[in-house]
Amino acid sequence: MAEDIKKTLKTKKNPNSDFHAFFTDKIKPKLAGFEQERKKFLMITIIVEVIVCLGILIYYYLTYRTTHEFTIGNDCCIFVAIPAIAYAIPKIYKTKVKKLILPLILSYIGDFKFGELNINLKEMSDFYAGLNMFPKFNKILIDDYITGKYKNLDLRIVEIKLEQVSVHHTRKGSRTSSKTQFNGICFNFKNYKKSEKQTVVLLNSKKPNVQNLNKVNLEDPEFERYFDVYSGDQIESRSILTPAYMNRMVTLAKSKSQIVLNMSTSFTGDDVCMSIKSDKDWFEVPILKPVDDYSNYKSILKDLSDILSIIDTLKYTD
């Protein structure tokens, strides 16, 4: 059954067309027992949230009785516990389902593997720091790591969070703070063209954080309406950003896709890397919907298909 679906997938442009049959045959049977677990985690989350809220109310009530004042002041940080709990407890359930189901969905699309494998965080951090697409960061967190072959490309898809961690010294001691510099998806692959210098394409609404790169004027008003280009070699950047490529990028931008409207691209050597900024949890099932709800997994497939369609639209798979 699965092999028949894969053969059909190769001949159709829309991978969603036969996915319902794949879901019924391969995914749904794996979900037995998870519905009870979903309800358990949902109930635990609600109970803990109620306890925390009651604790906060009691704390302020007792403070008011003692001081006869009601001020939040520096204690406002305790309210961070409410969304933190709402995120952390369901995350356990979501991760369990994702580790079971995502490899199946990836097998439907092609030859992909899901998992951290042998990730060197220092090498990954250096790689992303050299792309000139992100603000300065000193900490990298990896959520999902997908590798595989898509048509003629060796593709890597990584869900990452980049943070700038700072230590502040005061008379009362040291305090650490963290600022999120990027949260989203990065995917990269090898290009058939190799560049000697780096070229970066950013949406023109983004503040550039490029180093040793100069602004490139491409004399294409429609393209420059959406994008800014920075490069270490003006002539080479024009050979990378051909008129056909720029037309396809404008088409993507006009589609108003949230993926494209938050996308940056870096060309370094023979490597093409695209980043998509997004605060959502990629490839995860919601805890508020039944675990066997088909729309959960159709949404995951759509996320993956949208990423792959960008590669197809830009003609990297030809």
C-alpha positions as CSV (number, residue, x, y, z in Angstrom):
1,M,0.0,0.0,0.0
2,A,2.7,2.5,1.0
3,E,4.8,1.7,-2.1
4,D,1.7,2.3,-4.3
5,I,1.2,5.7,-2.7
6,K,4.8,6.7,-3.1
7,K,4.6,5.8,-6.8
8,T,1.5,7.8,-7.2
9,L,3.2,10.7,-5.4
10,K,6.0,10.8,-7.9
11,T,3.5,11.4,-10.8
12,K,1.4,14.1,-9.1
13,K,2.2,17.7,-8.2
14,N,0.1,17.7,-5.1
15,P,1.3,15.3,-2.4
16,N,-1.9,15.9,-0.4
17,S,-4.1,14.0,-2.9
18,D,-3.5,10.4,-1.6
19,F,-2.5,11.3,1.9
20,H,-5.8,10.4,3.5
21,A,-5.4,6.8,2.3
22,F,-1.9,6.8,3.7
23,F,-3.1,8.3,7.0
24,T,-5.8,5.6,7.4
25,D,-3.5,2.7,6.5
26,K,-0.2,3.7,8.2
27,I,-0.7,6.5,10.7
28,K,-4.0,6.1,12.4
29,P,-3.3,2.5,13.7
30,K,-0.2,3.9,15.4
31,L,-2.2,6.4,17.5
32,A,-4.1,3.8,19.5
33,G,-3.8,4.7,23.2
34,F,-2.6,8.2,22.6
35,E,-6.0,9.8,23.0
36,Q,-6.2,8.9,26.6
37,E,-2.7,10.2,27.1
38,R,-3.7,13.5,25.4
39,K,-6.6,13.9,27.8
40,K,-4.3,13.1,30.7
41,F,-1.8,15.8,29.8
42,L,-4.5,18.3,29.0
43,M,-6.1,17.7,32.5
44,I,-2.7,18.0,34.2
45,T,-2.1,21.2,32.4
46,I,-5.4,22.7,33.5
47,I,-5.0,21.6,37.1
48,V,-1.5,23.0,37.4
49,E,-2.6,26.2,35.8
50,V,-5.4,26.6,38.2
51,I,-3.1,25.9,41.2
52,V,-0.6,28.5,40.0
53,C,-3.3,31.1,39.4
54,L,-4.7,30.5,42.9
55,G,-1.2,30.7,44.4
56,I,-0.6,34.0,42.7
57,L,-4.0,35.4,44.0
58,I,-3.3,34.2,47.5
59,Y,0.2,35.7,47.4
60,Y,-1.1,39.1,46.4
61,Y,-4.0,38.9,48.9
62,L,-1.7,38.2,51.8
63,T,0.7,40.9,50.5
64,Y,-2.2,43.4,50.4
65,R,-3.3,42.5,54.0
66,T,0.2,43.1,55.2
67,T,1.1,46.3,53.3
68,H,-2.4,47.6,52.4
69,E,-1.1,48.2,48.9
70,F,-1.7,46.4,45.7
71,T,1.3,46.8,43.3
72,I,2.7,44.2,41.0
73,G,6.1,45.9,40.8
74,N,9.1,43.6,40.4
75,D,6.9,40.5,41.1
76,C,5.4,40.6,37.6
77,C,7.9,37.9,36.6
78,I,5.8,35.3,38.4
79,F,3.1,35.6,35.8
80,V,5.6,34.1,33.3
81,A,4.8,30.8,35.0
82,I,1.3,30.7,33.5
83,P,2.3,30.6,29.7
84,A,5.4,28.5,30.6
85,I,3.3,25.7,32.1
86,A,0.8,25.9,29.2
87,Y,3.7,25.3,26.9
88,A,5.9,22.9,28.8
89,I,3.4,20.2,29.9
90,P,1.7,19.7,26.5
91,K,5.1,19.8,24.8
92,I,5.9,16.4,26.4
93,Y,2.8,14.9,24.8
94,K,3.4,16.6,21.4
95,T,7.0,15.4,21.3
96,K,6.0,11.8,21.9
97,V,3.5,11.9,19.1
98,K,5.9,13.7,16.8
99,K,8.7,11.2,17.3
100,L,6.3,8.4,16.3
101,I,4.4,10.0,13.4
102,L,6.8,12.4,11.7
103,P,9.1,9.6,10.3
104,L,5.9,8.1,8.7
105,I,4.9,11.4,7.1
106,L,8.5,11.9,5.9
107,S,8.5,8.4,4.4
108,Y,5.4,9.4,2.4
109,I,7.2,12.4,0.9
110,G,10.5,10.7,0.1
111,D,13.7,9.3,1.6
112,F,14.1,11.3,4.8
113,K,15.3,10.7,8.3
114,F,14.1,12.4,11.5
115,G,16.4,12.7,14.5
116,E,19.4,14.5,15.9
117,L,21.9,11.9,14.6
118,N,25.4,13.2,15.4
119,I,25.0,16.9,15.6
120,N,28.0,19.1,16.5
121,L,26.4,22.2,18.1
122,K,29.6,24.2,17.8
123,E,29.8,23.5,14.0
124,M,26.1,24.2,13.6
125,S,26.4,27.5,15.5
126,D,29.4,28.5,13.4
127,F,27.5,27.6,10.2
128,Y,24.5,29.8,11.0
129,A,26.6,32.6,12.3
130,G,28.4,32.8,9.0
131,L,25.2,33.1,7.0
132,N,24.8,36.8,7.7
133,M,21.0,36.3,8.0
134,F,20.6,36.5,11.8
135,P,21.3,39.0,14.6
136,K,24.2,38.2,16.8
137,F,23.7,35.1,19.0
138,N,25.8,32.9,21.3
139,K,23.4,30.0,22.0
140,I,21.7,27.6,19.6
141,L,18.8,25.2,20.4
142,I,17.7,22.5,18.0
143,D,14.2,21.1,18.1
144,D,13.8,19.1,14.9
145,Y,16.5,17.8,12.6
146,I,15.5,16.3,9.2
147,T,17.9,15.0,6.6
148,G,17.2,13.3,3.3
149,K,17.1,13.4,-0.4
150,Y,14.5,15.4,-2.3
151,K,14.6,14.7,-6.0
152,N,18.2,15.5,-6.9
153,L,19.1,17.4,-3.7
154,D,20.6,16.4,-0.4
155,L,18.4,18.4,1.9
156,R,18.7,19.3,5.6
157,I,15.7,20.9,7.5
158,V,16.4,22.2,11.0
159,E,14.0,23.8,13.5
160,I,16.2,26.1,15.5
161,K,16.2,28.8,18.1
162,L,19.0,31.3,18.3
163,E,19.5,33.3,21.5
164,Q,21.8,36.0,22.8
165,V,22.5,35.2,26.4
166,S,23.9,38.0,28.6
167,V,25.2,38.1,32.1
168,H,24.5,41.3,34.1
169,H,26.5,42.0,37.3
170,T,25.0,44.0,40.1
171,R,25.7,44.6,43.7
172,K,23.3,41.8,44.6
173,G,25.0,39.3,42.3
174,S,24.8,38.1,38.7
175,R,21.7,37.9,36.6
176,T,21.4,36.1,33.3
177,S,19.0,37.2,30.6
178,S,18.2,35.7,27.2
179,K,16.9,37.3,24.1
180,T,15.6,35.3,21.2
181,Q,17.3,36.4,17.9
182,F,15.7,33.9,15.6
183,N,13.0,31.1,15.9
184,G,12.0,29.1,13.0
185,I,13.1,26.8,10.2
186,C,16.3,26.7,8.2
187,F,16.9,24.4,5.3
188,N,19.9,24.1,3.1
189,F,21.2,22.1,0.1
190,K,24.1,22.2,-2.4
191,N,23.7,24.4,-5.5
192,Y,25.1,23.5,-8.9
193,K,26.7,27.0,-9.1
194,K,29.6,27.7,-6.8
195,S,30.2,31.3,-5.7
196,E,33.5,32.7,-4.5
197,K,31.8,35.4,-2.4
198,Q,28.7,35.4,-0.3
199,T,25.3,36.8,-1.5
200,V,22.4,37.3,0.9
201,V,18.8,38.1,-0.1
202,L,16.6,39.7,2.6
203,L,13.1,41.0,2.6
204,N,13.5,44.8,2.5
205,S,11.5,45.2,5.7
206,K,14.3,43.4,7.6
207,K,17.2,45.3,9.2
208,P,20.4,43.9,7.7
209,N,23.0,42.4,10.0
210,V,25.5,41.7,7.2
211,Q,29.3,41.8,7.7
212,N,31.8,42.6,4.9
213,L,29.0,42.7,2.3
214,N,27.8,45.6,0.2
215,K,24.3,46.5,-1.0
216,V,23.6,45.4,-4.6
217,N,21.5,47.4,-6.9
218,L,19.9,45.1,-9.5
219,E,17.9,47.6,-11.4
220,D,14.7,45.5,-11.2
221,P,12.1,47.7,-9.5
222,E,9.6,44.9,-8.8
223,F,12.2,42.6,-7.2
224,E,13.7,45.5,-5.1
225,R,10.2,46.3,-4.0
226,Y,10.3,43.1,-1.9
227,F,14.0,42.3,-1.5
228,D,17.4,43.7,-0.6
229,V,20.6,42.0,-1.8
230,Y,24.0,42.2,-0.1
231,S,27.1,40.6,-1.6
232,G,30.9,40.4,-1.4
233,D,31.0,40.6,-5.2
234,Q,28.6,42.7,-7.2
235,I,29.2,41.0,-10.5
236,E,29.0,37.5,-9.1
237,S,25.7,38.3,-7.3
238,R,24.1,39.2,-10.7
239,S,25.1,35.8,-12.1
240,I,23.4,34.1,-9.1
241,L,20.3,36.3,-9.2
242,T,19.3,35.8,-12.8
243,P,16.2,37.5,-14.2
244,A,14.4,34.2,-14.1
245,Y,15.3,33.7,-10.4
246,M,14.2,37.2,-9.5
247,N,10.8,36.7,-11.3
248,R,10.2,33.5,-9.3
249,M,11.1,35.2,-6.1
250,V,8.6,38.0,-6.9
251,T,6.0,35.4,-7.7
252,L,6.6,33.8,-4.3
253,A,6.4,37.2,-2.5
254,K,3.2,38.1,-4.2
255,S,1.6,34.9,-3.1
256,K,1.5,36.4,0.4
257,S,2.6,33.1,1.9
258,Q,3.6,33.6,5.6
259,I,6.5,31.3,4.9
260,V,7.9,33.5,2.0
261,L,7.1,36.7,3.8
262,N,9.5,35.7,6.6
263,M,12.2,34.1,4.4
264,S,15.9,35.0,3.9
265,T,18.4,33.3,1.6
266,S,22.2,33.0,1.7
267,F,24.4,31.8,-1.1
268,T,27.8,30.7,0.2
269,G,30.2,28.6,-1.9
270,D,28.0,25.9,-3.3
271,D,25.6,26.0,-0.4
272,V,22.1,27.6,-0.5
273,C,20.5,28.2,2.9
274,M,17.0,29.6,3.5
275,S,15.6,30.6,6.8
276,I,11.9,31.1,7.7
277,K,11.2,33.0,10.9
278,S,8.1,31.7,12.7
279,D,7.1,31.4,16.4
280,K,4.9,28.3,15.8
281,D,5.9,24.8,16.7
282,W,6.6,23.0,13.5
283,F,5.5,19.5,12.8
284,E,3.6,19.1,16.1
285,V,0.0,18.0,16.8
286,P,-2.2,20.3,18.9
287,I,-3.3,19.0,22.3
288,L,-6.7,20.6,22.0
289,K,-7.8,18.3,19.1
290,P,-8.3,14.5,19.2
291,V,-5.0,12.8,18.4
292,D,-6.5,10.9,15.4
293,D,-8.0,14.0,13.8
294,Y,-6.8,13.9,10.2
295,S,-6.4,17.6,9.9
296,N,-3.5,17.4,12.5
297,Y,-1.4,15.4,10.1
298,K,-2.6,17.1,6.9
299,S,-1.2,20.4,8.4
300,I,2.2,18.8,9.0
301,L,2.3,17.5,5.5
302,K,1.3,21.0,4.2
303,D,4.2,22.6,6.2
304,L,6.7,20.2,4.6
305,S,5.1,20.5,1.2
306,D,5.3,24.3,1.4
307,I,9.0,24.1,2.1
308,L,9.7,21.8,-0.7
309,S,7.5,23.8,-3.1
310,I,9.8,26.8,-2.6
311,I,12.7,24.7,-3.8
312,D,10.7,23.5,-6.8
313,T,9.5,27.0,-7.7
314,L,13.0,28.3,-7.7
315,K,14.0,25.5,-10.1
316,Y,16.7,23.9,-7.9
317,T,15.3,20.4,-8.6
318,D,15.6,20.7,-12.4
